[in-house]
Amino acid sequence: MKKIFLNTESNLIELLFPLHKLNNYVKYCLVLILGSLLLTVSAKIQVPFWPVPMTMQTFVVFLIGMSCGSKLAFLILLTYLLEGAFGLPVFAKGGGVLYLSGPTAGYLYGMAIAALILGYFADKGFGKSILKCFFAITIATLIIFGFGVGYLGYIIGYEKAIIVGLTPFIPSELFKIVLAVLIIPKIWNFTRNF
């Protein structure tokens, strides 16, 4: 369990919230609960945007991945998916095992893989540079939509999946990428002043 938080030089969550006096299990549980809660809230709130309203869920995935490192970020997303599987209403429109096999399931699984990959990049210091952060978050976005559109296409056909599951979300996703890329390196710069 000690290996989940790698070190304070590559783990933004450790720098922002140095919980070194807490028992590791308590620390991990707090971060898992907080991360899962942020994902739940971000899934429920819709922000008006063109051409379709957006949630901030992928933005929160970007923040979790780039802040917590690969192992912890993946555990947060896994916790979130398990909560939903057990019927907790953590997803945009509820919860339950059927939600994890429905049309949006691919996006959910893609977010877990994206958090793992983002965390890997964060462990390598990609959150400290705007260019590297942009690269990492773009890869994560491609993973999320690759899984999401791929699974949706299996259900409704790939052409239709691109029309309803990708195209309307491009503007809002670009907005979230830019927002994350502007915020994450600034937080790293802020922590250098500690």
PyMOL CGO cylinders between C-alpha atoms (Angstrom):
from pymol import cmd
from pymol.cgo import CYLINDER

trace = [
    CYLINDER, 0.00, 0.00, 0.00, 2.96, 2.35, 0.51, 0.3, 1, 1, 1, 1, 1, 1,
    CYLINDER, 2.96, 2.35, 0.51, 3.64, 2.40, -3.24, 0.3, 1, 1, 1, 1, 1, 1,
    CYLINDER, 3.64, 2.40, -3.24, 0.35, 4.10, -4.20, 0.3, 1, 1, 1, 1, 1, 1,
    CYLINDER, 0.35, 4.10, -4.20, 1.72, 7.55, -3.43, 0.3, 1, 1, 1, 1, 1, 1,
    CYLINDER, 1.72, 7.55, -3.43, 5.06, 7.47, -5.25, 0.3, 1, 1, 1, 1, 1, 1,
    CYLINDER, 5.06, 7.47, -5.25, 6.81, 10.58, -3.98, 0.3, 1, 1, 1, 1, 1, 1,
    CYLINDER, 6.81, 10.58, -3.98, 6.10, 14.23, -3.39, 0.3, 1, 1, 1, 1, 1, 1,
    CYLINDER, 6.10, 14.23, -3.39, 8.05, 15.32, -6.46, 0.3, 1, 1, 1, 1, 1, 1,
    CYLINDER, 8.05, 15.32, -6.46, 5.72, 13.60, -8.94, 0.3, 1, 1, 1, 1, 1, 1,
    CYLINDER, 5.72, 13.60, -8.94, 2.46, 13.49, -7.03, 0.3, 1, 1, 1, 1, 1, 1,
    CYLINDER, 2.46, 13.49, -7.03, 0.53, 16.75, -6.96, 0.3, 1, 1, 1, 1, 1, 1,
    CYLINDER, 0.53, 16.75, -6.96, -2.06, 15.55, -4.45, 0.3, 1, 1, 1, 1, 1, 1,
    CYLINDER, -2.06, 15.55, -4.45, 0.73, 14.87, -1.92, 0.3, 1, 1, 1, 1, 1, 1,
    CYLINDER, 0.73, 14.87, -1.92, 2.12, 18.37, -2.41, 0.3, 1, 1, 1, 1, 1, 1,
    CYLINDER, 2.12, 18.37, -2.41, -1.25, 20.09, -2.03, 0.3, 1, 1, 1, 1, 1, 1,
    CYLINDER, -1.25, 20.09, -2.03, -2.45, 17.97, 0.88, 0.3, 1, 1, 1, 1, 1, 1,
    CYLINDER, -2.45, 17.97, 0.88, 0.54, 16.65, 2.81, 0.3, 1, 1, 1, 1, 1, 1,
    CYLINDER, 0.54, 16.65, 2.81, -1.20, 14.10, 4.95, 0.3, 1, 1, 1, 1, 1, 1,
    CYLINDER, -1.20, 14.10, 4.95, 2.04, 12.43, 6.09, 0.3, 1, 1, 1, 1, 1, 1,
    CYLINDER, 2.04, 12.43, 6.09, 0.88, 12.33, 9.71, 0.3, 1, 1, 1, 1, 1, 1,
    CYLINDER, 0.88, 12.33, 9.71, -2.17, 10.25, 8.83, 0.3, 1, 1, 1, 1, 1, 1,
    CYLINDER, -2.17, 10.25, 8.83, -2.13, 6.51, 8.58, 0.3, 1, 1, 1, 1, 1, 1,
    CYLINDER, -2.13, 6.51, 8.58, -1.67, 5.52, 4.92, 0.3, 1, 1, 1, 1, 1, 1,
    CYLINDER, -1.67, 5.52, 4.92, -4.96, 3.60, 4.83, 0.3, 1, 1, 1, 1, 1, 1,
    CYLINDER, -4.96, 3.60, 4.83, -6.85, 6.60, 6.17, 0.3, 1, 1, 1, 1, 1, 1,
    CYLINDER, -6.85, 6.60, 6.17, -5.13, 8.85, 3.62, 0.3, 1, 1, 1, 1, 1, 1,
    CYLINDER, -5.13, 8.85, 3.62, -5.97, 6.56, 0.70, 0.3, 1, 1, 1, 1, 1, 1,
    CYLINDER, -5.97, 6.56, 0.70, -9.57, 6.19, 1.82, 0.3, 1, 1, 1, 1, 1, 1,
    CYLINDER, -9.57, 6.19, 1.82, -9.98, 9.98, 2.08, 0.3, 1, 1, 1, 1, 1, 1,
    CYLINDER, -9.98, 9.98, 2.08, -8.55, 10.51, -1.40, 0.3, 1, 1, 1, 1, 1, 1,
    CYLINDER, -8.55, 10.51, -1.40, -10.66, 7.67, -2.87, 0.3, 1, 1, 1, 1, 1, 1,
    CYLINDER, -10.66, 7.67, -2.87, -13.83, 9.08, -1.33, 0.3, 1, 1, 1, 1, 1, 1,
    CYLINDER, -13.83, 9.08, -1.33, -13.05, 12.64, -2.39, 0.3, 1, 1, 1, 1, 1, 1,
    CYLINDER, -13.05, 12.64, -2.39, -12.18, 11.57, -5.94, 0.3, 1, 1, 1, 1, 1, 1,
    CYLINDER, -12.18, 11.57, -5.94, -15.31, 9.46, -6.25, 0.3, 1, 1, 1, 1, 1, 1,
    CYLINDER, -15.31, 9.46, -6.25, -17.43, 12.29, -4.88, 0.3, 1, 1, 1, 1, 1, 1,
    CYLINDER, -17.43, 12.29, -4.88, -15.95, 14.75, -7.39, 0.3, 1, 1, 1, 1, 1, 1,
    CYLINDER, -15.95, 14.75, -7.39, -16.69, 12.32, -10.23, 0.3, 1, 1, 1, 1, 1, 1,
    CYLINDER, -16.69, 12.32, -10.23, -20.26, 11.87, -9.02, 0.3, 1, 1, 1, 1, 1, 1,
    CYLINDER, -20.26, 11.87, -9.02, -20.94, 15.59, -8.74, 0.3, 1, 1, 1, 1, 1, 1,
    CYLINDER, -20.94, 15.59, -8.74, -19.30, 16.26, -12.11, 0.3, 1, 1, 1, 1, 1, 1,
    CYLINDER, -19.30, 16.26, -12.11, -21.52, 13.63, -13.74, 0.3, 1, 1, 1, 1, 1, 1,
    CYLINDER, -21.52, 13.63, -13.74, -24.73, 15.12, -12.34, 0.3, 1, 1, 1, 1, 1, 1,
    CYLINDER, -24.73, 15.12, -12.34, -24.22, 18.79, -13.16, 0.3, 1, 1, 1, 1, 1, 1,
    CYLINDER, -24.22, 18.79, -13.16, -24.82, 19.86, -16.74, 0.3, 1, 1, 1, 1, 1, 1,
    CYLINDER, -24.82, 19.86, -16.74, -23.25, 23.07, -17.99, 0.3, 1, 1, 1, 1, 1, 1,
    CYLINDER, -23.25, 23.07, -17.99, -24.93, 24.84, -20.94, 0.3, 1, 1, 1, 1, 1, 1,
    CYLINDER, -24.93, 24.84, -20.94, -22.68, 24.56, -23.97, 0.3, 1, 1, 1, 1, 1, 1,
    CYLINDER, -22.68, 24.56, -23.97, -22.99, 24.39, -27.73, 0.3, 1, 1, 1, 1, 1, 1,
    CYLINDER, -22.99, 24.39, -27.73, -24.15, 22.17, -29.43, 0.3, 1, 1, 1, 1, 1, 1,
    CYLINDER, -24.15, 22.17, -29.43, -25.03, 19.99, -26.41, 0.3, 1, 1, 1, 1, 1, 1,
    CYLINDER, -25.03, 19.99, -26.41, -24.83, 20.54, -22.65, 0.3, 1, 1, 1, 1, 1, 1,
    CYLINDER, -24.83, 20.54, -22.65, -21.68, 19.19, -21.08, 0.3, 1, 1, 1, 1, 1, 1,
    CYLINDER, -21.68, 19.19, -21.08, -20.77, 17.61, -17.80, 0.3, 1, 1, 1, 1, 1, 1,
    CYLINDER, -20.77, 17.61, -17.80, -17.37, 18.24, -16.29, 0.3, 1, 1, 1, 1, 1, 1,
    CYLINDER, -17.37, 18.24, -16.29, -16.70, 14.55, -15.71, 0.3, 1, 1, 1, 1, 1, 1,
    CYLINDER, -16.70, 14.55, -15.71, -13.82, 14.15, -18.16, 0.3, 1, 1, 1, 1, 1, 1,
    CYLINDER, -13.82, 14.15, -18.16, -12.30, 17.34, -16.75, 0.3, 1, 1, 1, 1, 1, 1,
    CYLINDER, -12.30, 17.34, -16.75, -12.36, 15.76, -13.29, 0.3, 1, 1, 1, 1, 1, 1,
    CYLINDER, -12.36, 15.76, -13.29, -10.75, 12.63, -14.74, 0.3, 1, 1, 1, 1, 1, 1,
    CYLINDER, -10.75, 12.63, -14.74, -8.00, 14.87, -16.15, 0.3, 1, 1, 1, 1, 1, 1,
    CYLINDER, -8.00, 14.87, -16.15, -7.46, 16.46, -12.74, 0.3, 1, 1, 1, 1, 1, 1,
    CYLINDER, -7.46, 16.46, -12.74, -7.46, 13.13, -10.90, 0.3, 1, 1, 1, 1, 1, 1,
    CYLINDER, -7.46, 13.13, -10.90, -5.07, 11.50, -13.34, 0.3, 1, 1, 1, 1, 1, 1,
    CYLINDER, -5.07, 11.50, -13.34, -2.64, 14.40, -13.42, 0.3, 1, 1, 1, 1, 1, 1,
    CYLINDER, -2.64, 14.40, -13.42, -2.78, 14.91, -9.63, 0.3, 1, 1, 1, 1, 1, 1,
    CYLINDER, -2.78, 14.91, -9.63, -2.76, 11.45, -8.12, 0.3, 1, 1, 1, 1, 1, 1,
    CYLINDER, -2.76, 11.45, -8.12, -0.43, 9.35, -10.22, 0.3, 1, 1, 1, 1, 1, 1,
    CYLINDER, -0.43, 9.35, -10.22, -1.27, 6.16, -12.10, 0.3, 1, 1, 1, 1, 1, 1,
    CYLINDER, -1.27, 6.16, -12.10, -2.12, 3.73, -9.31, 0.3, 1, 1, 1, 1, 1, 1,
    CYLINDER, -2.12, 3.73, -9.31, -4.18, 6.04, -7.15, 0.3, 1, 1, 1, 1, 1, 1,
    CYLINDER, -4.18, 6.04, -7.15, -5.98, 7.62, -10.13, 0.3, 1, 1, 1, 1, 1, 1,
    CYLINDER, -5.98, 7.62, -10.13, -6.95, 4.19, -11.43, 0.3, 1, 1, 1, 1, 1, 1,
    CYLINDER, -6.95, 4.19, -11.43, -8.12, 3.13, -7.95, 0.3, 1, 1, 1, 1, 1, 1,
    CYLINDER, -8.12, 3.13, -7.95, -10.31, 6.22, -7.69, 0.3, 1, 1, 1, 1, 1, 1,
    CYLINDER, -10.31, 6.22, -7.69, -11.97, 5.43, -11.03, 0.3, 1, 1, 1, 1, 1, 1,
    CYLINDER, -11.97, 5.43, -11.03, -12.31, 1.76, -10.10, 0.3, 1, 1, 1, 1, 1, 1,
    CYLINDER, -12.31, 1.76, -10.10, -13.95, 2.77, -6.80, 0.3, 1, 1, 1, 1, 1, 1,
    CYLINDER, -13.95, 2.77, -6.80, -16.34, 5.01, -8.71, 0.3, 1, 1, 1, 1, 1, 1,
    CYLINDER, -16.34, 5.01, -8.71, -17.26, 2.20, -11.12, 0.3, 1, 1, 1, 1, 1, 1,
    CYLINDER, -17.26, 2.20, -11.12, -17.74, -0.27, -8.27, 0.3, 1, 1, 1, 1, 1, 1,
    CYLINDER, -17.74, -0.27, -8.27, -19.98, 2.16, -6.40, 0.3, 1, 1, 1, 1, 1, 1,
    CYLINDER, -19.98, 2.16, -6.40, -22.10, 2.44, -9.52, 0.3, 1, 1, 1, 1, 1, 1,
    CYLINDER, -22.10, 2.44, -9.52, -22.12, -1.32, -10.02, 0.3, 1, 1, 1, 1, 1, 1,
    CYLINDER, -22.12, -1.32, -10.02, -23.43, -1.78, -6.49, 0.3, 1, 1, 1, 1, 1, 1,
    CYLINDER, -23.43, -1.78, -6.49, -26.34, 0.50, -7.31, 0.3, 1, 1, 1, 1, 1, 1,
    CYLINDER, -26.34, 0.50, -7.31, -25.22, 3.81, -5.86, 0.3, 1, 1, 1, 1, 1, 1,
    CYLINDER, -25.22, 3.81, -5.86, -26.51, 6.63, -8.10, 0.3, 1, 1, 1, 1, 1, 1,
    CYLINDER, -26.51, 6.63, -8.10, -23.05, 7.94, -9.01, 0.3, 1, 1, 1, 1, 1, 1,
    CYLINDER, -23.05, 7.94, -9.01, -23.48, 8.03, -12.78, 0.3, 1, 1, 1, 1, 1, 1,
    CYLINDER, -23.48, 8.03, -12.78, -25.24, 10.78, -14.73, 0.3, 1, 1, 1, 1, 1, 1,
    CYLINDER, -25.24, 10.78, -14.73, -28.58, 9.00, -14.60, 0.3, 1, 1, 1, 1, 1, 1,
    CYLINDER, -28.58, 9.00, -14.60, -28.30, 6.51, -11.77, 0.3, 1, 1, 1, 1, 1, 1,
    CYLINDER, -28.30, 6.51, -11.77, -26.34, 3.37, -11.07, 0.3, 1, 1, 1, 1, 1, 1,
    CYLINDER, -26.34, 3.37, -11.07, -26.44, -0.40, -11.22, 0.3, 1, 1, 1, 1, 1, 1,
    CYLINDER, -26.44, -0.40, -11.22, -24.79, -3.21, -13.13, 0.3, 1, 1, 1, 1, 1, 1,
    CYLINDER, -24.79, -3.21, -13.13, -26.95, -2.59, -16.20, 0.3, 1, 1, 1, 1, 1, 1,
    CYLINDER, -26.95, -2.59, -16.20, -25.53, 0.93, -16.44, 0.3, 1, 1, 1, 1, 1, 1,
    CYLINDER, -25.53, 0.93, -16.44, -22.09, -0.64, -16.87, 0.3, 1, 1, 1, 1, 1, 1,
    CYLINDER, -22.09, -0.64, -16.87, -23.26, -2.52, -19.95, 0.3, 1, 1, 1, 1, 1, 1,
    CYLINDER, -23.26, -2.52, -19.95, -25.47, 0.19, -21.42, 0.3, 1, 1, 1, 1, 1, 1,
    CYLINDER, -25.47, 0.19, -21.42, -24.66, 2.54, -24.29, 0.3, 1, 1, 1, 1, 1, 1,
    CYLINDER, -24.66, 2.54, -24.29, -22.39, 4.82, -22.22, 0.3, 1, 1, 1, 1, 1, 1,
    CYLINDER, -22.39, 4.82, -22.22, -20.42, 2.01, -20.57, 0.3, 1, 1, 1, 1, 1, 1,
    CYLINDER, -20.42, 2.01, -20.57, -17.50, 2.39, -22.98, 0.3, 1, 1, 1, 1, 1, 1,
    CYLINDER, -17.50, 2.39, -22.98, -16.98, 5.99, -21.89, 0.3, 1, 1, 1, 1, 1, 1,
    CYLINDER, -16.98, 5.99, -21.89, -16.90, 4.91, -18.23, 0.3, 1, 1, 1, 1, 1, 1,
    CYLINDER, -16.90, 4.91, -18.23, -14.32, 2.18, -18.86, 0.3, 1, 1, 1, 1, 1, 1,
    CYLINDER, -14.32, 2.18, -18.86, -12.37, 4.56, -21.08, 0.3, 1, 1, 1, 1, 1, 1,
    CYLINDER, -12.37, 4.56, -21.08, -12.21, 7.07, -18.22, 0.3, 1, 1, 1, 1, 1, 1,
    CYLINDER, -12.21, 7.07, -18.22, -10.65, 4.43, -15.95, 0.3, 1, 1, 1, 1, 1, 1,
    CYLINDER, -10.65, 4.43, -15.95, -7.99, 3.57, -18.53, 0.3, 1, 1, 1, 1, 1, 1,
    CYLINDER, -7.99, 3.57, -18.53, -7.43, 7.27, -19.27, 0.3, 1, 1, 1, 1, 1, 1,
    CYLINDER, -7.43, 7.27, -19.27, -6.90, 8.00, -15.56, 0.3, 1, 1, 1, 1, 1, 1,
    CYLINDER, -6.90, 8.00, -15.56, -4.29, 5.24, -15.42, 0.3, 1, 1, 1, 1, 1, 1,
    CYLINDER, -4.29, 5.24, -15.42, -2.47, 6.60, -18.49, 0.3, 1, 1, 1, 1, 1, 1,
    CYLINDER, -2.47, 6.60, -18.49, -2.72, 10.20, -17.29, 0.3, 1, 1, 1, 1, 1, 1,
    CYLINDER, -2.72, 10.20, -17.29, -1.35, 9.13, -13.93, 0.3, 1, 1, 1, 1, 1, 1,
    CYLINDER, -1.35, 9.13, -13.93, 1.58, 7.47, -15.69, 0.3, 1, 1, 1, 1, 1, 1,
    CYLINDER, 1.58, 7.47, -15.69, 2.31, 10.72, -17.52, 0.3, 1, 1, 1, 1, 1, 1,
    CYLINDER, 2.31, 10.72, -17.52, 1.93, 12.66, -14.25, 0.3, 1, 1, 1, 1, 1, 1,
    CYLINDER, 1.93, 12.66, -14.25, 4.39, 10.29, -12.57, 0.3, 1, 1, 1, 1, 1, 1,
    CYLINDER, 4.39, 10.29, -12.57, 6.84, 11.25, -15.34, 0.3, 1, 1, 1, 1, 1, 1,
    CYLINDER, 6.84, 11.25, -15.34, 6.36, 14.98, -14.66, 0.3, 1, 1, 1, 1, 1, 1,
    CYLINDER, 6.36, 14.98, -14.66, 4.06, 15.79, -17.61, 0.3, 1, 1, 1, 1, 1, 1,
    CYLINDER, 4.06, 15.79, -17.61, 1.81, 17.94, -15.42, 0.3, 1, 1, 1, 1, 1, 1,
    CYLINDER, 1.81, 17.94, -15.42, 4.52, 20.56, -14.96, 0.3, 1, 1, 1, 1, 1, 1,
    CYLINDER, 4.52, 20.56, -14.96, 4.69, 21.64, -18.61, 0.3, 1, 1, 1, 1, 1, 1,
    CYLINDER, 4.69, 21.64, -18.61, 1.83, 23.07, -20.67, 0.3, 1, 1, 1, 1, 1, 1,
    CYLINDER, 1.83, 23.07, -20.67, 2.95, 21.21, -23.81, 0.3, 1, 1, 1, 1, 1, 1,
    CYLINDER, 2.95, 21.21, -23.81, 3.46, 17.85, -22.10, 0.3, 1, 1, 1, 1, 1, 1,
    CYLINDER, 3.46, 17.85, -22.10, 0.21, 18.28, -20.16, 0.3, 1, 1, 1, 1, 1, 1,
    CYLINDER, 0.21, 18.28, -20.16, -1.63, 19.00, -23.42, 0.3, 1, 1, 1, 1, 1, 1,
    CYLINDER, -1.63, 19.00, -23.42, -0.12, 15.87, -24.97, 0.3, 1, 1, 1, 1, 1, 1,
    CYLINDER, -0.12, 15.87, -24.97, -1.13, 13.66, -22.00, 0.3, 1, 1, 1, 1, 1, 1,
    CYLINDER, -1.13, 13.66, -22.00, -4.67, 15.02, -21.78, 0.3, 1, 1, 1, 1, 1, 1,
    CYLINDER, -4.67, 15.02, -21.78, -5.18, 14.71, -25.54, 0.3, 1, 1, 1, 1, 1, 1,
    CYLINDER, -5.18, 14.71, -25.54, -4.13, 11.04, -25.36, 0.3, 1, 1, 1, 1, 1, 1,
    CYLINDER, -4.13, 11.04, -25.36, -6.55, 10.53, -22.44, 0.3, 1, 1, 1, 1, 1, 1,
    CYLINDER, -6.55, 10.53, -22.44, -9.38, 12.14, -24.39, 0.3, 1, 1, 1, 1, 1, 1,
    CYLINDER, -9.38, 12.14, -24.39, -8.71, 9.87, -27.37, 0.3, 1, 1, 1, 1, 1, 1,
    CYLINDER, -8.71, 9.87, -27.37, -8.81, 6.86, -25.04, 0.3, 1, 1, 1, 1, 1, 1,
    CYLINDER, -8.81, 6.86, -25.04, -12.11, 7.92, -23.46, 0.3, 1, 1, 1, 1, 1, 1,
    CYLINDER, -12.11, 7.92, -23.46, -13.79, 8.57, -26.80, 0.3, 1, 1, 1, 1, 1, 1,
    CYLINDER, -13.79, 8.57, -26.80, -12.16, 5.56, -28.43, 0.3, 1, 1, 1, 1, 1, 1,
    CYLINDER, -12.16, 5.56, -28.43, -13.66, 3.24, -25.82, 0.3, 1, 1, 1, 1, 1, 1,
    CYLINDER, -13.66, 3.24, -25.82, -16.93, 5.18, -25.71, 0.3, 1, 1, 1, 1, 1, 1,
    CYLINDER, -16.93, 5.18, -25.71, -17.60, 5.47, -29.42, 0.3, 1, 1, 1, 1, 1, 1,
    CYLINDER, -17.60, 5.47, -29.42, -16.24, 1.98, -30.03, 0.3, 1, 1, 1, 1, 1, 1,
    CYLINDER, -16.24, 1.98, -30.03, -18.65, 0.37, -27.57, 0.3, 1, 1, 1, 1, 1, 1,
    CYLINDER, -18.65, 0.37, -27.57, -21.55, 2.59, -28.60, 0.3, 1, 1, 1, 1, 1, 1,
    CYLINDER, -21.55, 2.59, -28.60, -20.84, 1.73, -32.23, 0.3, 1, 1, 1, 1, 1, 1,
    CYLINDER, -20.84, 1.73, -32.23, -21.01, -1.96, -31.40, 0.3, 1, 1, 1, 1, 1, 1,
    CYLINDER, -21.01, -1.96, -31.40, -24.54, -1.34, -30.08, 0.3, 1, 1, 1, 1, 1, 1,
    CYLINDER, -24.54, -1.34, -30.08, -25.99, 1.20, -32.56, 0.3, 1, 1, 1, 1, 1, 1,
    CYLINDER, -25.99, 1.20, -32.56, -23.57, 1.13, -35.50, 0.3, 1, 1, 1, 1, 1, 1,
    CYLINDER, -23.57, 1.13, -35.50, -20.31, 3.03, -35.87, 0.3, 1, 1, 1, 1, 1, 1,
    CYLINDER, -20.31, 3.03, -35.87, -21.50, 5.76, -38.19, 0.3, 1, 1, 1, 1, 1, 1,
    CYLINDER, -21.50, 5.76, -38.19, -24.36, 6.65, -35.88, 0.3, 1, 1, 1, 1, 1, 1,
    CYLINDER, -24.36, 6.65, -35.88, -22.06, 6.40, -32.86, 0.3, 1, 1, 1, 1, 1, 1,
    CYLINDER, -22.06, 6.40, -32.86, -19.74, 9.02, -34.35, 0.3, 1, 1, 1, 1, 1, 1,
    CYLINDER, -19.74, 9.02, -34.35, -22.70, 11.29, -35.10, 0.3, 1, 1, 1, 1, 1, 1,
    CYLINDER, -22.70, 11.29, -35.10, -24.30, 11.06, -31.63, 0.3, 1, 1, 1, 1, 1, 1,
    CYLINDER, -24.30, 11.06, -31.63, -21.40, 10.00, -29.40, 0.3, 1, 1, 1, 1, 1, 1,
    CYLINDER, -21.40, 10.00, -29.40, -18.48, 12.05, -30.67, 0.3, 1, 1, 1, 1, 1, 1,
    CYLINDER, -18.48, 12.05, -30.67, -19.25, 14.95, -32.99, 0.3, 1, 1, 1, 1, 1, 1,
    CYLINDER, -19.25, 14.95, -32.99, -21.54, 16.96, -30.65, 0.3, 1, 1, 1, 1, 1, 1,
    CYLINDER, -21.54, 16.96, -30.65, -18.99, 16.69, -27.83, 0.3, 1, 1, 1, 1, 1, 1,
    CYLINDER, -18.99, 16.69, -27.83, -15.91, 17.93, -29.68, 0.3, 1, 1, 1, 1, 1, 1,
    CYLINDER, -15.91, 17.93, -29.68, -16.34, 21.64, -28.81, 0.3, 1, 1, 1, 1, 1, 1,
    CYLINDER, -16.34, 21.64, -28.81, -16.96, 21.00, -25.10, 0.3, 1, 1, 1, 1, 1, 1,
    CYLINDER, -16.96, 21.00, -25.10, -14.11, 18.50, -24.91, 0.3, 1, 1, 1, 1, 1, 1,
    CYLINDER, -14.11, 18.50, -24.91, -11.71, 20.99, -26.48, 0.3, 1, 1, 1, 1, 1, 1,
    CYLINDER, -11.71, 20.99, -26.48, -12.83, 23.53, -23.88, 0.3, 1, 1, 1, 1, 1, 1,
    CYLINDER, -12.83, 23.53, -23.88, -12.14, 21.05, -21.03, 0.3, 1, 1, 1, 1, 1, 1,
    CYLINDER, -12.14, 21.05, -21.03, -8.73, 20.14, -22.46, 0.3, 1, 1, 1, 1, 1, 1,
    CYLINDER, -8.73, 20.14, -22.46, -7.70, 23.79, -22.66, 0.3, 1, 1, 1, 1, 1, 1,
    CYLINDER, -7.70, 23.79, -22.66, -9.04, 24.48, -19.16, 0.3, 1, 1, 1, 1, 1, 1,
    CYLINDER, -9.04, 24.48, -19.16, -7.14, 21.52, -17.67, 0.3, 1, 1, 1, 1, 1, 1,
    CYLINDER, -7.14, 21.52, -17.67, -3.94, 22.42, -19.52, 0.3, 1, 1, 1, 1, 1, 1,
    CYLINDER, -3.94, 22.42, -19.52, -4.13, 25.96, -18.19, 0.3, 1, 1, 1, 1, 1, 1,
    CYLINDER, -4.13, 25.96, -18.19, -4.86, 24.90, -14.60, 0.3, 1, 1, 1, 1, 1, 1,
    CYLINDER, -4.86, 24.90, -14.60, -2.66, 21.86, -13.92, 0.3, 1, 1, 1, 1, 1, 1,
    CYLINDER, -2.66, 21.86, -13.92, 0.79, 23.37, -14.69, 0.3, 1, 1, 1, 1, 1, 1,
    CYLINDER, 0.79, 23.37, -14.69, -0.20, 26.52, -12.75, 0.3, 1, 1, 1, 1, 1, 1,
    CYLINDER, -0.20, 26.52, -12.75, -0.95, 24.39, -9.69, 0.3, 1, 1, 1, 1, 1, 1,
    CYLINDER, -0.95, 24.39, -9.69, 2.47, 22.75, -10.05, 0.3, 1, 1, 1, 1, 1, 1,
    CYLINDER, 2.47, 22.75, -10.05, 4.06, 26.21, -10.27, 0.3, 1, 1, 1, 1, 1, 1,
    CYLINDER, 4.06, 26.21, -10.27, 2.11, 27.28, -7.20, 0.3, 1, 1, 1, 1, 1, 1,
    CYLINDER, 2.11, 27.28, -7.20, 3.44, 24.30, -5.20, 0.3, 1, 1, 1, 1, 1, 1,
    CYLINDER, 3.44, 24.30, -5.20, 7.03, 25.33, -5.95, 0.3, 1, 1, 1, 1, 1, 1,
    CYLINDER, 7.03, 25.33, -5.95, 6.48, 28.29, -3.62, 0.3, 1, 1, 1, 1, 1, 1,
    CYLINDER, 6.48, 28.29, -3.62, 5.93, 26.02, -0.60, 0.3, 1, 1, 1, 1, 1, 1,
]
cmd.load_cgo(trace, "trace")
